[in-house]
Amino acid sequence: MNKTWMRFGFVFSVSMVLLAAGCGEEDEIGNEEEGAEESSDENGEGEDATNYNEEMDYNIVGIDAGTGVMASTEDAIEDYDLDFNLQSSSDSAMAQELETAIEDEEPIVVTAWTPHWKFNIHDIKFLDDPEGSFGETEDIHTIVHPDLEEEHPEAFEMLDNFYWDEDDMGEVMGLLAEDVEPEEAGRTWVDDNEDMVAEWTEGVDEVDGENIELSSGAWESELSSTAVVQTMLEDMGYNVNVSTMELSIMWAAVAEGEAHAHVAGWLPHTAAAQNEEYGDDVVDLGPNLENARIGLAVPEYMDIDSIEDLQE
């Protein structure tokens, strides 16, 4: 009987040793797995960014080639060493891709600027830009031909007085986003804001059928400003023709006398090259809107906050 208990005691002891060893091994494995999870969590941002990048096919959705925000985005791709392509499209096409991505809650990076109606209807955010690729906030200036003051002093005075804010422009942009034609959107805003318009036209004489040429960018912020200015000039008695064109051509048109004015001079950063090339041949009447901004934007549900987060 003693031998039986001895054998049982021996077997029990060995079993406990093996069990302890097994538990120890499991603890070690568990600790390793926990450490791996912690390491994964620590590197989560990088993994998320990589996943986002792959889901987006390393693509930034832009607007018209040659615009200031596109040139700045090219700078950002270089400054941050991003393995991304910049897709040229149009303001409306970019907005449609953004809307589709948000509906499906998919990642997307777009070129962006304010004022713009998409910030009013979508939860999107600018990515921080520590390298300063997109510059600081900007003002939108009214640019006129040097002969405008002498040839059309009434138009010059009204354009010199023209000044509004982001909310004002946002109202017109909202109408354009609903497929309202620019002329109709401009008329609606002018009729709804008679007091402000009266300040811009106070003491300005009417004319009888003189012709004014305006150049404009094709993006909705500038279409909005131009539509309002066109409506006011027409109410003063001018025959107004508006031509939409690329950024550099828009500046050149005013400098070369093919257009009398544009109200789309994003300075000092976005149109820096155009201002450098044509600044001596135009007259800058100063800002018609202050604190505009350009950059890259993403939906709020994307867990990134800086352009740096797009790096591999």
C-alpha positions as CSV (number, residue, x, y, z in Angstrom):
1,M,0.0,0.0,0.0
2,N,2.8,2.4,0.8
3,K,4.4,1.6,-2.6
4,T,1.0,2.4,-4.2
5,W,0.9,5.8,-2.5
6,M,4.5,6.4,-3.4
7,R,3.9,5.7,-7.1
8,F,0.8,7.9,-6.9
9,G,2.7,10.7,-5.2
10,F,5.4,10.5,-7.8
11,V,3.0,10.6,-10.7
12,F,1.1,13.5,-9.1
13,S,4.4,15.4,-8.6
14,V,5.5,14.9,-12.2
15,S,2.1,16.0,-13.4
16,M,2.2,19.2,-11.4
17,V,5.6,19.9,-12.7
18,L,4.5,19.4,-16.3
19,L,1.4,21.5,-15.7
20,A,3.4,24.3,-14.2
21,A,5.8,24.2,-17.1
22,G,2.9,24.2,-19.5
23,C,1.3,27.2,-17.7
24,G,4.6,29.0,-17.8
25,E,5.0,28.4,-21.5
26,E,1.4,29.6,-22.1
27,D,2.2,32.7,-20.0
28,E,5.3,33.3,-22.1
29,I,3.3,32.9,-25.3
30,G,0.5,35.1,-23.9
31,N,3.0,37.8,-23.0
32,E,4.6,37.5,-26.4
33,E,1.2,37.9,-28.0
34,E,0.3,40.8,-25.8
35,G,3.6,42.4,-26.5
36,A,2.9,41.9,-30.2
37,E,-0.5,43.4,-29.8
38,E,0.9,46.4,-27.9
39,S,3.6,46.9,-30.6
40,S,0.8,46.7,-33.2
41,D,-1.2,49.3,-31.3
42,E,1.8,51.5,-31.1
43,N,2.3,51.3,-34.8
44,G,-1.4,51.5,-35.5
45,E,-1.3,54.9,-37.1
46,G,1.2,53.7,-39.6
47,E,-0.7,50.6,-40.4
48,D,-4.0,52.6,-40.7
49,A,-2.3,55.1,-43.0
50,T,-0.9,52.3,-45.1
51,N,-4.3,50.7,-45.3
52,Y,-5.9,54.0,-46.3
53,N,-3.3,54.6,-48.9
54,E,-3.9,51.2,-50.5
55,E,-7.6,51.6,-50.4
56,M,-7.3,55.0,-52.1
57,D,-4.9,53.5,-54.6
58,Y,-2.4,56.1,-53.6
59,N,-4.5,58.8,-55.3
60,I,-5.3,62.4,-54.4
61,V,-8.4,63.7,-56.1
62,G,-7.7,67.2,-57.5
63,I,-9.4,69.8,-59.7
64,D,-8.3,71.6,-62.9
65,A,-4.6,71.3,-63.8
66,G,-2.8,74.6,-63.5
67,T,-4.7,76.0,-60.5
68,G,-2.9,77.1,-57.4
69,V,-4.1,74.4,-55.1
70,M,-2.9,71.8,-57.6
71,A,0.5,73.3,-57.8
72,S,0.7,73.4,-54.0
73,T,-0.4,69.8,-53.8
74,E,2.5,68.8,-56.1
75,D,4.7,70.7,-53.7
76,A,3.2,68.8,-50.8
77,I,3.8,65.4,-52.5
78,E,7.5,66.4,-52.8
79,D,7.8,68.0,-49.4
80,Y,6.3,65.0,-47.5
81,D,7.8,62.4,-49.8
82,L,4.4,60.9,-50.5
83,D,4.0,58.0,-52.9
84,F,0.8,59.5,-54.3
85,N,-0.5,60.5,-57.7
86,L,-2.5,63.7,-58.2
87,Q,-5.6,63.2,-60.3
88,S,-6.7,66.2,-62.3
89,S,-10.5,66.6,-62.8
90,S,-12.8,69.5,-62.1
91,D,-14.4,71.1,-59.0
92,S,-17.7,69.4,-59.7
93,A,-16.1,66.0,-60.4
94,M,-13.9,66.2,-57.3
95,A,-17.0,67.1,-55.2
96,Q,-18.9,64.1,-56.7
97,E,-16.1,61.7,-55.8
98,L,-16.0,63.1,-52.3
99,E,-19.7,62.7,-51.9
100,T,-19.7,59.1,-53.2
101,A,-16.8,58.1,-50.9
102,I,-18.6,59.6,-47.9
103,E,-21.8,57.8,-48.7
104,D,-19.9,54.5,-48.7
105,E,-17.7,55.7,-45.8
106,E,-14.6,55.0,-47.8
107,P,-11.2,56.9,-47.4
108,I,-10.5,59.7,-49.8
109,V,-8.1,62.7,-50.0
110,V,-9.1,65.7,-52.0
111,T,-7.7,69.1,-52.8
112,A,-9.7,71.6,-50.8
113,W,-10.2,75.3,-50.1
114,T,-12.5,77.6,-48.1
115,P,-14.9,79.1,-48.7
116,H,-16.5,76.1,-50.3
117,W,-20.0,74.6,-49.8
118,K,-18.6,71.1,-49.3
119,F,-17.5,72.1,-45.8
120,N,-21.0,73.2,-45.0
121,I,-22.8,69.9,-46.0
122,H,-20.1,67.3,-45.2
123,D,-18.1,66.5,-42.1
124,I,-14.6,67.0,-43.6
125,K,-11.4,68.4,-42.2
126,F,-8.2,69.9,-43.4
127,L,-5.1,67.9,-42.8
128,D,-2.4,69.8,-40.8
129,D,0.5,71.0,-43.0
130,P,3.6,71.3,-40.7
131,E,5.8,71.8,-43.8
132,G,3.8,74.8,-44.9
133,S,3.3,73.5,-48.5
134,F,0.0,75.3,-48.8
135,G,1.1,78.5,-47.0
136,E,-0.9,80.4,-44.4
137,T,-4.5,81.7,-44.8
138,E,-4.9,83.9,-47.9
139,D,-7.0,86.8,-49.1
140,I,-8.9,86.9,-52.5
141,H,-8.1,90.1,-54.3
142,T,-9.8,92.1,-57.0
143,I,-7.4,92.6,-60.0
144,V,-8.1,95.2,-62.7
145,H,-6.5,96.5,-65.9
146,P,-4.7,99.8,-65.4
147,D,-7.0,101.6,-67.9
148,L,-10.2,100.6,-66.1
149,E,-10.3,103.7,-63.8
150,E,-10.1,106.1,-66.7
151,E,-12.2,104.2,-69.2
152,H,-14.9,103.0,-66.8
153,P,-14.7,104.9,-63.5
154,E,-18.1,103.7,-62.3
155,A,-17.1,100.0,-62.7
156,F,-13.7,100.8,-61.1
157,E,-15.4,102.4,-58.0
158,M,-17.9,99.6,-57.5
159,L,-15.2,96.9,-57.8
160,D,-13.0,98.8,-55.4
161,N,-15.9,98.8,-52.9
162,F,-16.7,95.1,-53.4
163,Y,-16.0,93.2,-50.2
164,W,-17.9,90.2,-48.5
165,D,-17.2,87.3,-46.2
166,E,-17.2,83.5,-46.3
167,D,-20.8,83.2,-45.3
168,D,-21.9,85.5,-48.1
169,M,-20.0,83.6,-50.7
170,G,-21.2,80.3,-49.2
171,E,-24.8,81.3,-50.0
172,V,-24.0,81.7,-53.7
173,M,-21.9,78.5,-53.8
174,G,-24.7,76.6,-52.2
175,L,-27.0,77.7,-55.1
176,L,-24.4,76.7,-57.7
177,A,-24.1,73.3,-55.9
178,E,-27.8,72.8,-56.5
179,D,-27.2,73.4,-60.3
180,V,-28.5,76.9,-60.3
181,E,-26.9,78.9,-63.2
182,P,-24.4,81.5,-62.1
183,E,-26.4,84.4,-63.4
184,E,-29.5,83.3,-61.5
185,A,-27.5,82.6,-58.4
186,G,-26.0,86.1,-58.6
187,R,-29.4,87.7,-59.1
188,T,-30.8,85.8,-56.1
189,W,-28.0,86.9,-53.8
190,V,-28.1,90.6,-54.9
191,D,-31.9,90.8,-54.5
192,D,-31.6,89.2,-51.0
193,N,-28.8,91.5,-49.8
194,E,-29.9,95.0,-51.0
195,D,-28.4,96.8,-48.0
196,M,-24.9,95.4,-48.6
197,V,-25.1,96.0,-52.3
198,A,-26.2,99.6,-51.6
199,E,-23.0,100.2,-49.7
200,W,-20.9,99.0,-52.6
201,T,-22.8,101.2,-55.2
202,E,-23.4,104.3,-53.0
203,G,-22.6,107.4,-55.0
204,V,-21.7,105.4,-58.1
205,D,-23.4,106.7,-61.3
206,E,-25.2,104.5,-63.7
207,V,-24.0,104.1,-67.3
208,D,-25.8,103.4,-70.6
209,G,-24.7,100.2,-72.3
210,E,-21.0,100.3,-71.9
211,N,-19.2,96.9,-72.3
212,I,-17.2,95.2,-69.5
213,E,-15.2,92.0,-69.9
214,L,-14.7,89.9,-66.8
215,S,-12.4,86.8,-66.5
216,S,-13.1,84.1,-64.0
217,G,-11.8,80.8,-62.8
218,A,-14.0,77.8,-63.3
219,W,-14.1,76.8,-59.7
220,E,-17.3,77.6,-57.7
221,S,-15.8,80.2,-55.3
222,E,-14.7,82.4,-58.1
223,L,-17.9,81.7,-60.2
224,S,-19.8,83.0,-57.1
225,S,-17.9,86.2,-56.8
226,T,-18.0,86.9,-60.5
227,A,-21.8,86.2,-60.7
228,V,-22.5,88.8,-58.0
229,V,-20.2,91.4,-59.6
230,Q,-21.7,90.7,-63.0
231,T,-25.2,91.3,-61.6
232,M,-24.3,94.5,-59.9
233,L,-22.5,95.8,-63.1
234,E,-25.5,95.0,-65.2
235,D,-27.8,96.7,-62.7
236,M,-25.6,99.8,-63.2
237,G,-26.2,99.7,-66.9
238,Y,-23.2,97.7,-68.2
239,N,-23.2,95.0,-70.8
240,V,-21.1,92.3,-69.1
241,N,-19.4,89.3,-70.7
242,V,-17.8,86.7,-68.5
243,S,-15.2,84.2,-69.7
244,T,-14.0,81.3,-67.6
245,M,-10.5,80.2,-68.0
246,E,-7.4,78.6,-66.3
247,L,-5.6,80.6,-63.6
248,S,-2.7,81.9,-65.6
249,I,-4.8,82.8,-68.6
250,M,-7.2,84.6,-66.3
251,W,-4.4,86.8,-65.0
252,A,-2.9,87.3,-68.5
253,A,-6.3,88.4,-69.9
254,V,-6.5,91.3,-67.5
255,A,-2.8,92.2,-67.9
256,E,-3.1,92.2,-71.7
257,G,-6.3,94.1,-71.8
258,E,-8.5,91.3,-73.0
259,A,-10.5,91.5,-69.8
260,H,-11.1,94.5,-67.6
261,A,-11.0,92.7,-64.2
262,H,-11.2,89.5,-62.2
263,V,-12.1,88.9,-58.6
264,A,-10.1,85.7,-58.1
265,G,-6.6,86.8,-57.0
266,W,-5.7,84.3,-54.2
267,L,-2.7,85.9,-52.5
268,P,0.0,85.7,-51.4
269,H,0.5,82.0,-52.0
270,T,-1.9,80.4,-54.5
271,A,-1.4,82.9,-57.3
272,A,2.1,83.9,-56.4
273,A,3.6,82.9,-59.8
274,Q,0.9,84.7,-61.7
275,N,1.3,87.8,-59.5
276,E,5.0,87.7,-60.1
277,E,4.6,87.4,-63.8
278,Y,1.7,89.9,-64.3
279,G,1.7,92.1,-61.2
280,D,3.4,95.0,-62.9
281,D,0.7,95.1,-65.6
282,V,-2.4,95.1,-63.4
283,V,-3.8,97.1,-60.5
284,D,-4.5,95.2,-57.3
285,L,-7.5,96.8,-55.5
286,G,-7.0,94.7,-52.4
287,P,-9.0,91.9,-50.8
288,N,-12.6,91.3,-51.6
289,L,-12.6,88.3,-49.1
290,E,-10.2,87.6,-46.3
291,N,-8.9,84.4,-44.5
292,A,-9.4,81.9,-47.3
293,R,-7.5,78.7,-47.1
294,I,-6.3,75.8,-49.3
295,G,-5.0,72.4,-48.5
296,L,-5.8,68.7,-48.4
297,A,-9.0,67.5,-46.8
298,V,-10.4,64.1,-45.7
299,P,-13.7,63.0,-44.1
300,E,-13.9,63.2,-40.3
301,Y,-14.2,59.5,-40.0
302,M,-10.7,58.9,-41.3
303,D,-8.3,58.5,-38.3
304,I,-5.6,60.8,-39.6
305,D,-4.9,64.5,-38.8
306,S,-1.8,65.5,-40.8
307,I,-0.4,65.2,-44.3
308,E,2.5,63.4,-42.5
309,D,0.0,60.6,-41.7
310,L,-0.1,59.8,-45.5
311,Q,3.6,58.8,-45.4
312,E,4.5,55.1,-45.6
